């Protein structure tokens, strides 16, 4: 199925995702922010902003976007809480890190959760 005239925010978010995947983080952030301003209910710009900030070691901004995503995209809440826990860990706030890591019960993430808790 092809969409002939997708909304600009949709196109911008998809291009931002492609830029993120290819390591162009600042361009990805810029387009994702533009898409987010246009439509605050579209999850992809939040994801692009969260991951691009996380990968560029801007843990505070990443944490904020992951917190929004955990509320907004409940099907992936465990993954977001895991990444929030890592962000707090990297930021040096170990108590908050443990609080979020304790909320992760996804079996696929448990080994990494325990590893960060031990660190």
N, CA, C and O atoms as a GROMACS GRO file, in nm:
protein
  476
    1UNK      N    1   0.084  -0.116   0.000
    1UNK     CA    2   0.000   0.000   0.000
    1UNK      C    3   0.089   0.124   0.000
    1UNK      O    4   0.180   0.135   0.082
    2UNK      N    5   0.062   0.215  -0.090
    2UNK     CA    6   0.138   0.340  -0.098
    2UNK      C    7   0.048   0.456  -0.058
    2UNK      O    8  -0.070   0.462  -0.093
    3UNK      N    9   0.107   0.546   0.016
    3UNK     CA   10   0.037   0.668   0.053
    3UNK      C   11   0.089   0.777  -0.039
    3UNK      O   12   0.208   0.808  -0.040
    4UNK      N   13  -0.001   0.835  -0.117
    4UNK     CA   14   0.042   0.933  -0.216
    4UNK      C   15   0.089   1.064  -0.154
    4UNK      O   16   0.193   1.117  -0.192
    5UNK      N   17   0.016   1.115  -0.061
    5UNK     CA   18   0.050   1.242   0.003
    5UNK      C   19   0.048   1.227   0.155
    5UNK      O   20  -0.047   1.269   0.220
    6UNK      N   21   0.153   1.166   0.210
    6UNK     CA   22   0.154   1.150   0.357
    6UNK      C   23   0.167   1.287   0.424
    6UNK      O   24   0.221   1.381   0.366
    7UNK      N   25   0.116   1.297   0.547
    7UNK     CA   26   0.134   1.423   0.620
    7UNK      C   27   0.283   1.453   0.639
    7UNK      O   28   0.365   1.361   0.646
    8UNK      N   29   0.316   1.578   0.646
    8UNK     CA   30   0.455   1.619   0.657
    8UNK      C   31   0.520   1.561   0.782
    8UNK      O   32   0.636   1.518   0.777
    9UNK      N   33   0.448   1.559   0.895
    9UNK     CA   34   0.507   1.506   1.018
    9UNK      C   35   0.543   1.359   1.002
    9UNK      O   36   0.644   1.314   1.057
   10UNK      N   37   0.462   1.284   0.929
   10UNK     CA   38   0.488   1.141   0.906
   10UNK      C   39   0.614   1.123   0.823
   10UNK      O   40   0.700   1.042   0.857
   11UNK      N   41   0.624   1.198   0.716
   11UNK     CA   42   0.742   1.192   0.631
   11UNK      C   43   0.867   1.234   0.707
   11UNK      O   44   0.971   1.168   0.698
   12UNK      N   45   0.858   1.343   0.782
   12UNK     CA   46   0.972   1.392   0.860
   12UNK      C   47   1.019   1.288   0.962
   12UNK      O   48   1.139   1.269   0.981
   13UNK      N   49   0.924   1.222   1.027
   13UNK     CA   50   0.960   1.122   1.127
   13UNK      C   51   1.028   1.002   1.062
   13UNK      O   52   1.123   0.947   1.119
   14UNK      N   53   0.981   0.960   0.946
   14UNK     CA   54   1.044   0.847   0.877
   14UNK      C   55   1.184   0.882   0.829
   14UNK      O   56   1.276   0.800   0.836
   15UNK      N   57   1.202   1.004   0.779
   15UNK     CA   58   1.335   1.047   0.738
   15UNK      C   59   1.426   1.058   0.860
   15UNK      O   60   1.543   1.021   0.853
   16UNK      N   61   1.372   1.108   0.972
   16UNK     CA   62   1.449   1.118   1.096
   16UNK      C   63   1.494   0.980   1.142
   16UNK      O   64   1.608   0.964   1.188
   17UNK      N   65   1.409   0.881   1.130
   17UNK     CA   66   1.445   0.744   1.167
   17UNK      C   67   1.559   0.693   1.079
   17UNK      O   68   1.652   0.630   1.128
   18UNK      N   69   1.551   0.720   0.951
   18UNK     CA   70   1.657   0.678   0.858
   18UNK      C   71   1.789   0.748   0.893
   18UNK      O   72   1.895   0.686   0.891
   19UNK      N   73   1.781   0.876   0.924
   19UNK     CA   74   1.901   0.950   0.963
   19UNK      C   75   1.961   0.894   1.092
   19UNK      O   76   2.082   0.879   1.104
   20UNK      N   77   1.874   0.862   1.188
   20UNK     CA   78   1.920   0.802   1.314
   20UNK      C   79   1.993   0.671   1.287
   20UNK      O   80   2.101   0.648   1.341
   21UNK      N   81   1.934   0.587   1.205
   21UNK     CA   82   1.995   0.457   1.174
   21UNK      C   83   2.130   0.471   1.106
   21UNK      O   84   2.214   0.382   1.115
   22UNK      N   85   2.152   0.582   1.038
   22UNK     CA   86   2.278   0.604   0.966
   22UNK      C   87   2.375   0.694   1.042
   22UNK      O   88   2.479   0.732   0.988
   23UNK      N   89   2.342   0.728   1.167
   23UNK     CA   90   2.434   0.800   1.253
   23UNK      C   91   2.432   0.951   1.241
   23UNK      O   92   2.520   1.018   1.294
   24UNK      N   93   2.334   1.006   1.173
   24UNK     CA   94   2.321   1.152   1.160
   24UNK      C   95   2.226   1.202   1.270
   24UNK      O   96   2.112   1.241   1.244
   25UNK      N   97   2.277   1.200   1.392
   25UNK     CA   98   2.193   1.224   1.508
   25UNK      C   99   2.137   1.366   1.515
   25UNK      O  100   2.019   1.384   1.547
   26UNK      N  101   2.217   1.467   1.486
   26UNK     CA  102   2.167   1.604   1.498
   26UNK      C  103   2.059   1.633   1.395
   26UNK      O  104   1.961   1.702   1.425
   27UNK      N  105   2.074   1.580   1.274
   27UNK     CA  106   1.970   1.598   1.172
   27UNK      C  107   1.844   1.520   1.210
   27UNK      O  108   1.732   1.568   1.190
   28UNK      N  109   1.864   1.402   1.264
   28UNK     CA  110   1.751   1.321   1.307
   28UNK      C  111   1.672   1.393   1.417
   28UNK      O  112   1.549   1.395   1.415
   29UNK      N  113   1.744   1.451   1.513
   29UNK     CA  114   1.677   1.525   1.621
   29UNK      C  115   1.597   1.642   1.566
   29UNK      O  116   1.484   1.666   1.607
   30UNK      N  117   1.658   1.714   1.473
   30UNK     CA  118   1.592   1.833   1.418
   30UNK      C  119   1.461   1.795   1.348
   30UNK      O  120   1.358   1.858   1.370
   31UNK      N  121   1.465   1.693   1.264
   31UNK     CA  122   1.343   1.651   1.194
   31UNK      C  123   1.241   1.591   1.289
   31UNK      O  124   1.121   1.614   1.273
   32UNK      N  125   1.287   1.516   1.387
   32UNK     CA  126   1.195   1.456   1.484
   32UNK      C  127   1.125   1.565   1.566
   32UNK      O  128   1.005   1.555   1.594
   33UNK      N  129   1.199   1.668   1.603
   33UNK     CA  130   1.137   1.780   1.676
   33UNK      C  131   1.033   1.850   1.589
   33UNK      O  132   0.928   1.890   1.638
   34UNK      N  133   1.062   1.865   1.462
   34UNK     CA  134   0.966   1.927   1.370
   34UNK      C  135   0.839   1.842   1.360
   34UNK      O  136   0.728   1.895   1.362
   35UNK      N  137   0.856   1.711   1.350
   35UNK     CA  138   0.741   1.622   1.343
   35UNK      C  139   0.662   1.625   1.473
   35UNK      O  140   0.539   1.618   1.472
   36UNK      N  141   0.732   1.634   1.585
   36UNK     CA  142   0.667   1.636   1.716
   36UNK      C  143   0.585   1.762   1.737
   36UNK      O  144   0.476   1.758   1.795
   37UNK      N  145   0.637   1.874   1.689
   37UNK     CA  146   0.563   2.000   1.701
   37UNK      C  147   0.433   1.993   1.621
   37UNK      O  148   0.331   2.048   1.661
   38UNK      N  149   0.440   1.924   1.508
   38UNK     CA  150   0.323   1.913   1.421
   38UNK      C  151   0.219   1.817   1.475
   38UNK      O  152   0.099   1.843   1.466
   39UNK      N  153   0.265   1.705   1.534
   39UNK     CA  154   0.171   1.605   1.586
   39UNK      C  155   0.230   1.542   1.712
   39UNK      O  156   0.320   1.459   1.703
   40UNK      N  157   0.180   1.580   1.828
   40UNK     CA  158   0.232   1.532   1.956
   40UNK      C  159   0.184   1.390   1.990
   40UNK      O  160   0.231   1.332   2.088
   41UNK      N  161   0.093   1.335   1.910
   41UNK     CA  162   0.041   1.201   1.938
   41UNK      C  163   0.111   1.091   1.858
   41UNK      O  164   0.077   0.973   1.870
   42UNK      N  165   0.208   1.128   1.777
   42UNK     CA  166   0.280   1.031   1.694
   42UNK      C  167   0.403   0.983   1.770
   42UNK      O  168   0.487   1.064   1.809
   43UNK      N  169   0.415   0.853   1.791
   43UNK     CA  170   0.518   0.796   1.880
   43UNK      C  171   0.658   0.800   1.818
   43UNK      O  172   0.756   0.813   1.892
   44UNK      N  173   0.671   0.788   1.688
   44UNK     CA  174   0.802   0.776   1.626
   44UNK      C  175   0.897   0.893   1.656
   44UNK      O  176   1.014   0.868   1.682
   45UNK      N  177   0.852   1.018   1.654
   45UNK     CA  178   0.945   1.127   1.688
   45UNK      C  179   1.000   1.116   1.831
   45UNK      O  180   1.117   1.146   1.854
   46UNK      N  181   0.917   1.073   1.925
   46UNK     CA  182   0.964   1.053   2.061
   46UNK      C  183   1.074   0.946   2.066
   46UNK      O  184   1.174   0.962   2.135
   47UNK      N  185   1.052   0.839   1.990
   47UNK     CA  186   1.151   0.731   1.987
   47UNK      C  187   1.282   0.779   1.926
   47UNK      O  188   1.390   0.750   1.979
   48UNK      N  189   1.274   0.851   1.815
   48UNK     CA  190   1.395   0.902   1.750
   48UNK      C  191   1.470   0.996   1.845
   48UNK      O  192   1.592   0.987   1.857
   49UNK      N  193   1.397   1.084   1.913
   49UNK     CA  194   1.461   1.178   2.006
   49UNK      C  195   1.522   1.105   2.125
   49UNK      O  196   1.632   1.139   2.169
   50UNK      N  197   1.452   1.006   2.177
   50UNK     CA  198   1.504   0.932   2.292
   50UNK      C  199   1.632   0.857   2.255
   50UNK      O  200   1.732   0.867   2.326
   51UNK      N  201   1.628   0.784   2.147
   51UNK     CA  202   1.745   0.704   2.108
   51UNK      C  203   1.861   0.790   2.060
   51UNK      O  204   1.977   0.759   2.089
   52UNK      N  205   1.833   0.897   1.988
   52UNK     CA  206   1.943   0.982   1.940
   52UNK      C  207   2.011   1.052   2.058
   52UNK      O  208   2.133   1.065   2.059
   53UNK      N  209   1.934   1.095   2.156
   53UNK     CA  210   1.995   1.156   2.275
   53UNK      C  211   2.070   1.052   2.357
   53UNK      O  212   2.177   1.081   2.411
   54UNK      N  213   2.016   0.932   2.366
   54UNK     CA  214   2.083   0.825   2.439
   54UNK      C  215   2.216   0.790   2.374
   54UNK      O  216   2.317   0.776   2.442
   55UNK      N  217   2.216   0.778   2.243
   55UNK     CA  218   2.338   0.739   2.171
   55UNK      C  219   2.443   0.849   2.166
   55UNK      O  220   2.561   0.821   2.143
   56UNK      N  221   2.401   0.973   2.186
   56UNK     CA  222   2.497   1.084   2.188
   56UNK      C  223   2.531   1.124   2.331
   56UNK      O  224   2.586   1.232   2.355
   57UNK      N  225   2.499   1.038   2.426
   57UNK     CA  226   2.534   1.054   2.568
   57UNK      C  227   2.467   1.174   2.634
   57UNK      O  228   2.517   1.226   2.734
   58UNK      N  229   2.356   1.218   2.579
   58UNK     CA  230   2.276   1.322   2.643
   58UNK      C  231   2.170   1.250   2.726
   58UNK      O  232   2.052   1.248   2.690
   59UNK      N  233   2.214   1.192   2.836
   59UNK     CA  234   2.130   1.103   2.915
   59UNK      C  235   2.008   1.172   2.977
   59UNK      O  236   1.902   1.112   2.988
   60UNK      N  237   2.023   1.298   3.016
   60UNK     CA  238   1.911   1.369   3.078
   60UNK      C  239   1.795   1.385   2.979
   60UNK      O  240   1.680   1.356   3.013
   61UNK      N  241   1.826   1.429   2.859
   61UNK     CA  242   1.721   1.444   2.756
   61UNK      C  243   1.664   1.308   2.718
   61UNK      O  244   1.543   1.294   2.702
   62UNK      N  245   1.751   1.209   2.705
   62UNK     CA  246   1.705   1.073   2.670
   62UNK      C  247   1.608   1.022   2.776
   62UNK      O  248   1.503   0.966   2.744
   63UNK      N  249   1.644   1.043   2.902
   63UNK     CA  250   1.558   0.997   3.013
   63UNK      C  251   1.420   1.061   3.005
   63UNK      O  252   1.320   0.994   3.026
   64UNK      N  253   1.416   1.189   2.974
   64UNK     CA  254   1.286   1.259   2.966
   64UNK      C  255   1.200   1.201   2.854
   64UNK      O  256   1.080   1.180   2.872
   65UNK      N  257   1.260   1.176   2.739
   65UNK     CA  258   1.183   1.118   2.628
   65UNK      C  259   1.143   0.974   2.657
   65UNK      O  260   1.032   0.932   2.622
   66UNK      N  261   1.231   0.896   2.722
   66UNK     CA  262   1.194   0.760   2.758
   66UNK      C  263   1.081   0.758   2.861
   66UNK      O  264   0.995   0.670   2.858
   67UNK      N  265   1.082   0.855   2.954
   67UNK     CA  266   0.971   0.865   3.050
   67UNK      C  267   0.839   0.890   2.979
   67UNK      O  268   0.738   0.830   3.012
   68UNK      N  269   0.840   0.980   2.880
   68UNK     CA  270   0.718   1.006   2.802
   68UNK      C  271   0.676   0.882   2.726
   68UNK      O  272   0.557   0.849   2.720
   69UNK      N  273   0.774   0.813   2.668
   69UNK     CA  274   0.742   0.693   2.592
   69UNK      C  275   0.685   0.583   2.680
   69UNK      O  276   0.596   0.510   2.637
   70UNK      N  277   0.734   0.568   2.802
   70UNK     CA  278   0.684   0.464   2.892
   70UNK      C  279   0.535   0.484   2.922
   70UNK      O  280   0.462   0.387   2.939
   71UNK      N  281   0.492   0.608   2.926
   71UNK     CA  282   0.349   0.637   2.947
   71UNK      C  283   0.270   0.628   2.816
   71UNK      O  284   0.155   0.584   2.815
   72UNK      N  285   0.334   0.668   2.710
   72UNK     CA  286   0.268   0.681   2.580
   72UNK      C  287   0.258   0.547   2.506
   72UNK      O  288   0.155   0.517   2.446
   73UNK      N  289   0.363   0.468   2.509
   73UNK     CA  290   0.372   0.342   2.436
   73UNK      C  291   0.385   0.228   2.537
   73UNK      O  292   0.494   0.176   2.559
   74UNK      N  293   0.274   0.191   2.599
   74UNK     CA  294   0.276   0.097   2.711
   74UNK      C  295   0.319  -0.044   2.670
   74UNK      O  296   0.362  -0.122   2.755
   75UNK      N  297   0.308  -0.078   2.541
   75UNK     CA  298   0.349  -0.213   2.499
   75UNK      C  299   0.500  -0.231   2.511
   75UNK      O  300   0.547  -0.344   2.524
   76UNK      N  301   0.576  -0.123   2.507
   76UNK     CA  302   0.722  -0.130   2.520
   76UNK      C  303   0.772  -0.066   2.649
   76UNK      O  304   0.889  -0.028   2.659
   77UNK      N  305   0.685  -0.052   2.747
   77UNK     CA  306   0.719   0.018   2.871
   77UNK      C  307   0.838  -0.044   2.942
   77UNK      O  308   0.920   0.028   2.999
   78UNK      N  309   0.850  -0.177   2.941
   78UNK     CA  310   0.963  -0.241   3.009
   78UNK      C  311   1.096  -0.202   2.946
   78UNK      O  312   1.194  -0.177   3.016
   79UNK      N  313   1.100  -0.196   2.814
   79UNK     CA  314   1.222  -0.154   2.745
   79UNK      C  315   1.256  -0.010   2.780
   79UNK      O  316   1.372   0.021   2.807
   80UNK      N  317   1.157   0.076   2.781
   80UNK     CA  318   1.182   0.218   2.813
   80UNK      C  319   1.228   0.234   2.958
   80UNK      O  320   1.318   0.313   2.986
   81UNK      N  321   1.166   0.160   3.049
   81UNK     CA  322   1.208   0.169   3.189
   81UNK      C  323   1.350   0.116   3.207
   81UNK      O  324   1.426   0.168   3.288
   82UNK      N  325   1.385   0.013   3.132
   82UNK     CA  326   1.522  -0.037   3.133
   82UNK      C  327   1.618   0.072   3.087
   82UNK      O  328   1.721   0.095   3.150
   83UNK      N  329   1.585   0.138   2.978
   83UNK     CA  330   1.672   0.244   2.925
   83UNK      C  331   1.675   0.367   3.018
   83UNK      O  332   1.776   0.437   3.024
   84UNK      N  333   1.565   0.393   3.087
   84UNK     CA  334   1.564   0.500   3.189
   84UNK      C  335   1.660   0.463   3.300
   84UNK      O  336   1.739   0.546   3.347
   85UNK      N  337   1.654   0.338   3.343
   85UNK     CA  338   1.746   0.290   3.447
   85UNK      C  339   1.891   0.304   3.406
   85UNK      O  340   1.975   0.346   3.486
   86UNK      N  341   1.922   0.271   3.282
   86UNK     CA  342   2.059   0.286   3.231
   86UNK      C  343   2.097   0.434   3.226
   86UNK      O  344   2.210   0.471   3.260
   87UNK      N  345   2.004   0.518   3.183
   87UNK     CA  346   2.033   0.662   3.177
   87UNK      C  347   2.066   0.716   3.315
   87UNK      O  348   2.162   0.792   3.331
   88UNK      N  349   1.986   0.678   3.415
   88UNK     CA  350   2.016   0.721   3.552
   88UNK      C  351   2.152   0.666   3.597
   88UNK      O  352   2.229   0.737   3.662
   89UNK      N  353   2.180   0.541   3.563
   89UNK     CA  354   2.308   0.482   3.600
   89UNK      C  355   2.423   0.562   3.540
   89UNK      O  356   2.518   0.597   3.609
   90UNK      N  357   2.414   0.590   3.412
   90UNK     CA  358   2.521   0.664   3.344
   90UNK      C  359   2.532   0.807   3.396
   90UNK      O  360   2.639   0.867   3.393
   91UNK      N  361   2.422   0.860   3.443
   91UNK     CA  362   2.419   0.994   3.500
   91UNK      C  363   2.476   0.996   3.642
   91UNK      O  364   2.509   1.102   3.694
   92UNK      N  365   2.486   0.877   3.704
   92UNK     CA  366   2.542   0.865   3.839
   92UNK      C  367   2.438   0.863   3.949
   92UNK      O  368   2.474   0.866   4.067
   93UNK      N  369   2.310   0.858   3.913
   93UNK     CA  370   2.203   0.852   4.012
   93UNK      C  371   2.163   0.706   4.029
   93UNK      O  372   2.067   0.660   3.967
   94UNK      N  373   2.236   0.635   4.113
   94UNK     CA  374   2.222   0.490   4.125
   94UNK      C  375   2.092   0.448   4.194
   94UNK      O  376   2.036   0.343   4.162
   95UNK      N  377   2.043   0.530   4.286
   95UNK     CA  378   1.917   0.497   4.352
   95UNK      C  379   1.801   0.497   4.253
   95UNK      O  380   1.721   0.404   4.251
   96UNK      N  381   1.793   0.602   4.172
   96UNK     CA  382   1.687   0.609   4.070
   96UNK      C  383   1.704   0.497   3.967
   96UNK      O  384   1.607   0.440   3.918
   97UNK      N  385   1.829   0.467   3.935
   97UNK     CA  386   1.856   0.360   3.840
   97UNK      C  387   1.797   0.228   3.891
   97UNK      O  388   1.730   0.157   3.816
   98UNK      N  389   1.823   0.197   4.016
   98UNK     CA  390   1.772   0.071   4.075
   98UNK      C  391   1.620   0.073   4.079
   98UNK      O  392   1.556  -0.030   4.055
   99UNK      N  393   1.560   0.188   4.110
   99UNK     CA  394   1.414   0.196   4.115
   99UNK      C  395   1.352   0.161   3.980
   99UNK      O  396   1.252   0.088   3.975
  100UNK      N  397   1.409   0.211   3.873
  100UNK     CA  398   1.354   0.180   3.740
  100UNK      C  399   1.390   0.039   3.695
  100UNK      O  400   1.307  -0.029   3.634
  101UNK      N  401   1.509  -0.005   3.723
  101UNK     CA  402   1.549  -0.140   3.683
  101UNK      C  403   1.465  -0.246   3.755
  101UNK      O  404   1.438  -0.352   3.698
  102UNK      N  405   1.424  -0.219   3.878
  102UNK     CA  406   1.338  -0.312   3.953
  102UNK      C  407   1.200  -0.329   3.888
  102UNK      O  408   1.133  -0.429   3.912
  103UNK      N  409   1.158  -0.231   3.808
  103UNK     CA  410   1.027  -0.238   3.743
  103UNK      C  411   1.028  -0.322   3.616
  103UNK      O  412   0.923  -0.351   3.559
  104UNK      N  413   1.146  -0.361   3.571
  104UNK     CA  414   1.159  -0.436   3.447
  104UNK      C  415   1.147  -0.585   3.478
  104UNK      O  416   1.230  -0.641   3.549
  105UNK      N  417   1.042  -0.647   3.424
  105UNK     CA  418   1.021  -0.790   3.448
  105UNK      C  419   1.026  -0.871   3.319
  105UNK      O  420   1.000  -0.991   3.320
  106UNK      N  421   1.060  -0.808   3.209
  106UNK     CA  422   1.070  -0.877   3.081
  106UNK      C  423   1.185  -0.978   3.086
  106UNK      O  424   1.298  -0.939   3.113
  107UNK      N  425   1.158  -1.106   3.062
  107UNK     CA  426   1.264  -1.208   3.071
  107UNK      C  427   1.382  -1.182   2.977
  107UNK      O  428   1.495  -1.216   3.010
  108UNK      N  429   1.357  -1.122   2.863
  108UNK     CA  430   1.464  -1.095   2.768
  108UNK      C  431   1.561  -0.987   2.815
  108UNK      O  432   1.672  -0.976   2.762
  109UNK      N  433   1.520  -0.909   2.913
  109UNK     CA  434   1.603  -0.800   2.964
  109UNK      C  435   1.665  -0.830   3.101
  109UNK      O  436   1.749  -0.754   3.149
  110UNK      N  437   1.624  -0.940   3.163
  110UNK     CA  438   1.664  -0.967   3.302
  110UNK      C  439   1.815  -0.977   3.323
  110UNK      O  440   1.866  -0.926   3.423
  111UNK      N  441   1.886  -1.040   3.232
  111UNK     CA  442   2.032  -1.053   3.250
  111UNK      C  443   2.097  -0.915   3.252
  111UNK      O  444   2.184  -0.888   3.334
  112UNK      N  445   2.055  -0.829   3.161
  112UNK     CA  446   2.111  -0.694   3.157
  112UNK      C  447   2.067  -0.612   3.277
  112UNK      O  448   2.144  -0.530   3.328
  113UNK      N  449   1.944  -0.632   3.323
  113UNK     CA  450   1.898  -0.563   3.443
  113UNK      C  451   1.986  -0.601   3.561
  113UNK      O  452   2.030  -0.514   3.636
  114UNK      N  453   2.011  -0.731   3.580
  114UNK     CA  454   2.094  -0.776   3.690
  114UNK      C  455   2.236  -0.723   3.678
  114UNK      O  456   2.299  -0.687   3.778
  115UNK      N  457   2.286  -0.718   3.556
  115UNK     CA  458   2.423  -0.668   3.534
  115UNK      C  459   2.434  -0.522   3.579
  115UNK      O  460   2.529  -0.486   3.647
  116UNK      N  461   2.336  -0.439   3.541
  116UNK     CA  462   2.341  -0.299   3.583
  116UNK      C  463   2.319  -0.284   3.733
  116UNK      O  464   2.378  -0.196   3.795
  117UNK      N  465   2.235  -0.368   3.790
  117UNK     CA  466   2.213  -0.361   3.934
  117UNK      C  467   2.340  -0.398   4.010
  117UNK      O  468   2.370  -0.337   4.113
  118UNK      N  469   2.413  -0.495   3.960
  118UNK     CA  470   2.538  -0.532   4.025
  118UNK      C  471   2.645  -0.423   4.012
  118UNK      O  472   2.725  -0.402   4.103
  119UNK      N  473   2.644  -0.356   3.899
  119UNK     CA  474   2.743  -0.248   3.881
  119UNK      C  475   2.716  -0.137   3.980
  119UNK      O  476   2.787  -0.036   3.981
   0.00000   0.00000   0.00000
